[in-house]
Amino acid sequence: MKDAYGQGRRLSAAHEAAVAELLAKAVDEDWAGRVWARDTSVWTSDPSVAELIANRLGWLDLPTYFDDEVEELEAFAGGVKD
C-alpha cells in the first residue's frame, strides 16, 4: 500500500497502530514543548539520570550561537553546491 507520498508501507498494521498510539501520546503530553523547556521527565524520573540528560540538552541553543555565522555557512554551502 502506498502512502500520500507514494512510499510503500514498511510497518505491519500492528506496528503502525503502535506508532500511531505513541505519536498521539507524544502530542497529548506535549513532548516537543517539554523537550524545549528542558523537562527531563520526558525521559526519566531518576534525578541522577535527569541531571545527565539536562547536561546534554545544550544543543537546543545552537541556533542562537550561529546567528553570526549564517553568511559564512551559506557561502560554504554554495561552494559545496557548485
Phi and psi in radians as a Rosetta constraint file:
Dihedral C 1 N 2 CA 2 C 2 CIRCULARHARMONIC -1.669 0.35
Dihedral N 2 CA 2 C 2 N 3 CIRCULARHARMONIC 2.537 0.35
Dihedral C 2 N 3 CA 3 C 3 CIRCULARHARMONIC -1.595 0.35
Dihedral N 3 CA 3 C 3 N 4 CIRCULARHARMONIC -2.977 0.35
Dihedral C 3 N 4 CA 4 C 4 CIRCULARHARMONIC -1.118 0.35
Dihedral N 4 CA 4 C 4 N 5 CIRCULARHARMONIC -0.317 0.35
Dihedral C 4 N 5 CA 5 C 5 CIRCULARHARMONIC -1.765 0.35
Dihedral N 5 CA 5 C 5 N 6 CIRCULARHARMONIC 0.121 0.35
Dihedral C 5 N 6 CA 6 C 6 CIRCULARHARMONIC 1.390 0.35
Dihedral N 6 CA 6 C 6 N 7 CIRCULARHARMONIC 0.220 0.35
Dihedral C 6 N 7 CA 7 C 7 CIRCULARHARMONIC -1.608 0.35
Dihedral N 7 CA 7 C 7 N 8 CIRCULARHARMONIC 2.558 0.35
Dihedral C 7 N 8 CA 8 C 8 CIRCULARHARMONIC -1.357 0.35
Dihedral N 8 CA 8 C 8 N 9 CIRCULARHARMONIC 2.721 0.35
Dihedral C 8 N 9 CA 9 C 9 CIRCULARHARMONIC -1.217 0.35
Dihedral N 9 CA 9 C 9 N 10 CIRCULARHARMONIC 2.368 0.35
Dihedral C 9 N 10 CA 10 C 10 CIRCULARHARMONIC -1.978 0.35
Dihedral N 10 CA 10 C 10 N 11 CIRCULARHARMONIC -0.178 0.35
Dihedral C 10 N 11 CA 11 C 11 CIRCULARHARMONIC -1.986 0.35
Dihedral N 11 CA 11 C 11 N 12 CIRCULARHARMONIC 2.613 0.35
Dihedral C 11 N 12 CA 12 C 12 CIRCULARHARMONIC -1.200 0.35
Dihedral N 12 CA 12 C 12 N 13 CIRCULARHARMONIC 2.857 0.35
Dihedral C 12 N 13 CA 13 C 13 CIRCULARHARMONIC -1.030 0.35
Dihedral N 13 CA 13 C 13 N 14 CIRCULARHARMONIC -0.676 0.35
Dihedral C 13 N 14 CA 14 C 14 CIRCULARHARMONIC -1.125 0.35
Dihedral N 14 CA 14 C 14 N 15 CIRCULARHARMONIC -0.768 0.35
Dihedral C 14 N 15 CA 15 C 15 CIRCULARHARMONIC -1.191 0.35
Dihedral N 15 CA 15 C 15 N 16 CIRCULARHARMONIC -0.678 0.35
Dihedral C 15 N 16 CA 16 C 16 CIRCULARHARMONIC -1.065 0.35
Dihedral N 16 CA 16 C 16 N 17 CIRCULARHARMONIC -0.707 0.35
Dihedral C 16 N 17 CA 17 C 17 CIRCULARHARMONIC -1.131 0.35
Dihedral N 17 CA 17 C 17 N 18 CIRCULARHARMONIC -0.703 0.35
Dihedral C 17 N 18 CA 18 C 18 CIRCULARHARMONIC -1.134 0.35
Dihedral N 18 CA 18 C 18 N 19 CIRCULARHARMONIC -0.719 0.35
Dihedral C 18 N 19 CA 19 C 19 CIRCULARHARMONIC -1.121 0.35
Dihedral N 19 CA 19 C 19 N 20 CIRCULARHARMONIC -0.779 0.35
Dihedral C 19 N 20 CA 20 C 20 CIRCULARHARMONIC -1.051 0.35
Dihedral N 20 CA 20 C 20 N 21 CIRCULARHARMONIC -0.696 0.35
Dihedral C 20 N 21 CA 21 C 21 CIRCULARHARMONIC -1.116 0.35
Dihedral N 21 CA 21 C 21 N 22 CIRCULARHARMONIC -0.765 0.35
Dihedral C 21 N 22 CA 22 C 22 CIRCULARHARMONIC -1.175 0.35
Dihedral N 22 CA 22 C 22 N 23 CIRCULARHARMONIC -0.655 0.35
Dihedral C 22 N 23 CA 23 C 23 CIRCULARHARMONIC -1.118 0.35
Dihedral N 23 CA 23 C 23 N 24 CIRCULARHARMONIC -0.718 0.35
Dihedral C 23 N 24 CA 24 C 24 CIRCULARHARMONIC -1.098 0.35
Dihedral N 24 CA 24 C 24 N 25 CIRCULARHARMONIC -0.710 0.35
Dihedral C 24 N 25 CA 25 C 25 CIRCULARHARMONIC -1.119 0.35
Dihedral N 25 CA 25 C 25 N 26 CIRCULARHARMONIC -0.726 0.35
Dihedral C 25 N 26 CA 26 C 26 CIRCULARHARMONIC -1.068 0.35
Dihedral N 26 CA 26 C 26 N 27 CIRCULARHARMONIC -0.712 0.35
Dihedral C 26 N 27 CA 27 C 27 CIRCULARHARMONIC -1.212 0.35
Dihedral N 27 CA 27 C 27 N 28 CIRCULARHARMONIC -0.844 0.35
Dihedral C 27 N 28 CA 28 C 28 CIRCULARHARMONIC -1.026 0.35
Dihedral N 28 CA 28 C 28 N 29 CIRCULARHARMONIC -0.671 0.35
Dihedral C 28 N 29 CA 29 C 29 CIRCULARHARMONIC -1.630 0.35
Dihedral N 29 CA 29 C 29 N 30 CIRCULARHARMONIC 0.089 0.35
Dihedral C 29 N 30 CA 30 C 30 CIRCULARHARMONIC 0.909 0.35
Dihedral N 30 CA 30 C 30 N 31 CIRCULARHARMONIC 0.875 0.35
Dihedral C 30 N 31 CA 31 C 31 CIRCULARHARMONIC -0.993 0.35
Dihedral N 31 CA 31 C 31 N 32 CIRCULARHARMONIC -0.755 0.35
Dihedral C 31 N 32 CA 32 C 32 CIRCULARHARMONIC -1.090 0.35
Dihedral N 32 CA 32 C 32 N 33 CIRCULARHARMONIC -0.833 0.35
Dihedral C 32 N 33 CA 33 C 33 CIRCULARHARMONIC -1.075 0.35
Dihedral N 33 CA 33 C 33 N 34 CIRCULARHARMONIC -0.680 0.35
Dihedral C 33 N 34 CA 34 C 34 CIRCULARHARMONIC -1.204 0.35
Dihedral N 34 CA 34 C 34 N 35 CIRCULARHARMONIC -0.621 0.35
Dihedral C 34 N 35 CA 35 C 35 CIRCULARHARMONIC -1.106 0.35
Dihedral N 35 CA 35 C 35 N 36 CIRCULARHARMONIC -0.830 0.35
Dihedral C 35 N 36 CA 36 C 36 CIRCULARHARMONIC -1.077 0.35
Dihedral N 36 CA 36 C 36 N 37 CIRCULARHARMONIC -0.489 0.35
Dihedral C 36 N 37 CA 37 C 37 CIRCULARHARMONIC -1.488 0.35
Dihedral N 37 CA 37 C 37 N 38 CIRCULARHARMONIC 0.056 0.35
Dihedral C 37 N 38 CA 38 C 38 CIRCULARHARMONIC 1.104 0.35
Dihedral N 38 CA 38 C 38 N 39 CIRCULARHARMONIC 0.594 0.35
Dihedral C 38 N 39 CA 39 C 39 CIRCULARHARMONIC -1.429 0.35
Dihedral N 39 CA 39 C 39 N 40 CIRCULARHARMONIC 1.750 0.35
Dihedral C 39 N 40 CA 40 C 40 CIRCULARHARMONIC -1.243 0.35
Dihedral N 40 CA 40 C 40 N 41 CIRCULARHARMONIC -0.179 0.35
Dihedral C 40 N 41 CA 41 C 41 CIRCULARHARMONIC -1.213 0.35
Dihedral N 41 CA 41 C 41 N 42 CIRCULARHARMONIC -0.158 0.35
Dihedral C 41 N 42 CA 42 C 42 CIRCULARHARMONIC -1.046 0.35
Dihedral N 42 CA 42 C 42 N 43 CIRCULARHARMONIC -0.593 0.35
Dihedral C 42 N 43 CA 43 C 43 CIRCULARHARMONIC -1.846 0.35
Dihedral N 43 CA 43 C 43 N 44 CIRCULARHARMONIC -0.621 0.35
Dihedral C 43 N 44 CA 44 C 44 CIRCULARHARMONIC -2.705 0.35
Dihedral N 44 CA 44 C 44 N 45 CIRCULARHARMONIC 2.791 0.35
Dihedral C 44 N 45 CA 45 C 45 CIRCULARHARMONIC -1.963 0.35
Dihedral N 45 CA 45 C 45 N 46 CIRCULARHARMONIC -0.013 0.35
Dihedral C 45 N 46 CA 46 C 46 CIRCULARHARMONIC -1.391 0.35
Dihedral N 46 CA 46 C 46 N 47 CIRCULARHARMONIC 2.055 0.35
Dihedral C 46 N 47 CA 47 C 47 CIRCULARHARMONIC -1.006 0.35
Dihedral N 47 CA 47 C 47 N 48 CIRCULARHARMONIC -0.660 0.35
Dihedral C 47 N 48 CA 48 C 48 CIRCULARHARMONIC -1.232 0.35
Dihedral N 48 CA 48 C 48 N 49 CIRCULARHARMONIC -0.640 0.35
Dihedral C 48 N 49 CA 49 C 49 CIRCULARHARMONIC -1.237 0.35
Dihedral N 49 CA 49 C 49 N 50 CIRCULARHARMONIC -0.687 0.35
Dihedral C 49 N 50 CA 50 C 50 CIRCULARHARMONIC -1.040 0.35
Dihedral N 50 CA 50 C 50 N 51 CIRCULARHARMONIC -0.690 0.35
Dihedral C 50 N 51 CA 51 C 51 CIRCULARHARMONIC -1.102 0.35
Dihedral N 51 CA 51 C 51 N 52 CIRCULARHARMONIC -0.736 0.35
Dihedral C 51 N 52 CA 52 C 52 CIRCULARHARMONIC -1.118 0.35
Dihedral N 52 CA 52 C 52 N 53 CIRCULARHARMONIC -0.742 0.35
Dihedral C 52 N 53 CA 53 C 53 CIRCULARHARMONIC -1.120 0.35
Dihedral N 53 CA 53 C 53 N 54 CIRCULARHARMONIC -0.822 0.35
Dihedral C 53 N 54 CA 54 C 54 CIRCULARHARMONIC -0.999 0.35
Dihedral N 54 CA 54 C 54 N 55 CIRCULARHARMONIC -0.643 0.35
Dihedral C 54 N 55 CA 55 C 55 CIRCULARHARMONIC -1.192 0.35
Dihedral N 55 CA 55 C 55 N 56 CIRCULARHARMONIC -0.330 0.35
Dihedral C 55 N 56 CA 56 C 56 CIRCULARHARMONIC -1.798 0.35
Dihedral N 56 CA 56 C 56 N 57 CIRCULARHARMONIC 0.088 0.35
Dihedral C 56 N 57 CA 57 C 57 CIRCULARHARMONIC -1.602 0.35
Dihedral N 57 CA 57 C 57 N 58 CIRCULARHARMONIC 0.154 0.35
Dihedral C 57 N 58 CA 58 C 58 CIRCULARHARMONIC -1.060 0.35
Dihedral N 58 CA 58 C 58 N 59 CIRCULARHARMONIC -0.438 0.35
Dihedral C 58 N 59 CA 59 C 59 CIRCULARHARMONIC -1.055 0.35
Dihedral N 59 CA 59 C 59 N 60 CIRCULARHARMONIC -0.364 0.35
Dihedral C 59 N 60 CA 60 C 60 CIRCULARHARMONIC -1.122 0.35
Dihedral N 60 CA 60 C 60 N 61 CIRCULARHARMONIC -0.423 0.35
Dihedral C 60 N 61 CA 61 C 61 CIRCULARHARMONIC -1.595 0.35
Dihedral N 61 CA 61 C 61 N 62 CIRCULARHARMONIC -0.087 0.35
Dihedral C 61 N 62 CA 62 C 62 CIRCULARHARMONIC -0.940 0.35
Dihedral N 62 CA 62 C 62 N 63 CIRCULARHARMONIC -0.718 0.35
Dihedral C 62 N 63 CA 63 C 63 CIRCULARHARMONIC -0.990 0.35
Dihedral N 63 CA 63 C 63 N 64 CIRCULARHARMONIC -0.568 0.35
Dihedral C 63 N 64 CA 64 C 64 CIRCULARHARMONIC -1.239 0.35
Dihedral N 64 CA 64 C 64 N 65 CIRCULARHARMONIC -0.437 0.35
Dihedral C 64 N 65 CA 65 C 65 CIRCULARHARMONIC -1.426 0.35
Dihedral N 65 CA 65 C 65 N 66 CIRCULARHARMONIC -0.251 0.35
Dihedral C 65 N 66 CA 66 C 66 CIRCULARHARMONIC -1.681 0.35
Dihedral N 66 CA 66 C 66 N 67 CIRCULARHARMONIC 0.043 0.35
Dihedral C 66 N 67 CA 67 C 67 CIRCULARHARMONIC -0.934 0.35
Dihedral N 67 CA 67 C 67 N 68 CIRCULARHARMONIC -0.716 0.35
Dihedral C 67 N 68 CA 68 C 68 CIRCULARHARMONIC -1.389 0.35
Dihedral N 68 CA 68 C 68 N 69 CIRCULARHARMONIC -0.150 0.35
Dihedral C 68 N 69 CA 69 C 69 CIRCULARHARMONIC -1.851 0.35
Dihedral N 69 CA 69 C 69 N 70 CIRCULARHARMONIC -0.042 0.35
Dihedral C 69 N 70 CA 70 C 70 CIRCULARHARMONIC -1.006 0.35
Dihedral N 70 CA 70 C 70 N 71 CIRCULARHARMONIC -0.824 0.35
Dihedral C 70 N 71 CA 71 C 71 CIRCULARHARMONIC -1.042 0.35
Dihedral N 71 CA 71 C 71 N 72 CIRCULARHARMONIC -0.786 0.35
Dihedral C 71 N 72 CA 72 C 72 CIRCULARHARMONIC -1.150 0.35
Dihedral N 72 CA 72 C 72 N 73 CIRCULARHARMONIC -0.713 0.35
Dihedral C 72 N 73 CA 73 C 73 CIRCULARHARMONIC -1.161 0.35
Dihedral N 73 CA 73 C 73 N 74 CIRCULARHARMONIC -0.676 0.35
Dihedral C 73 N 74 CA 74 C 74 CIRCULARHARMONIC -1.147 0.35
Dihedral N 74 CA 74 C 74 N 75 CIRCULARHARMONIC -0.678 0.35
Dihedral C 74 N 75 CA 75 C 75 CIRCULARHARMONIC -1.108 0.35
Dihedral N 75 CA 75 C 75 N 76 CIRCULARHARMONIC -0.740 0.35
Dihedral C 75 N 76 CA 76 C 76 CIRCULARHARMONIC -1.079 0.35
Dihedral N 76 CA 76 C 76 N 77 CIRCULARHARMONIC -0.814 0.35
Dihedral C 76 N 77 CA 77 C 77 CIRCULARHARMONIC -1.064 0.35
Dihedral N 77 CA 77 C 77 N 78 CIRCULARHARMONIC -0.698 0.35
Dihedral C 77 N 78 CA 78 C 78 CIRCULARHARMONIC -1.106 0.35
Dihedral N 78 CA 78 C 78 N 79 CIRCULARHARMONIC -0.697 0.35
Dihedral C 78 N 79 CA 79 C 79 CIRCULARHARMONIC -1.124 0.35
Dihedral N 79 CA 79 C 79 N 80 CIRCULARHARMONIC -0.713 0.35
Dihedral C 79 N 80 CA 80 C 80 CIRCULARHARMONIC -1.132 0.35
Dihedral N 80 CA 80 C 80 N 81 CIRCULARHARMONIC -0.751 0.35
Dihedral C 80 N 81 CA 81 C 81 CIRCULARHARMONIC -1.085 0.35
Dihedral N 81 CA 81 C 81 N 82 CIRCULARHARMONIC -0.758 0.35
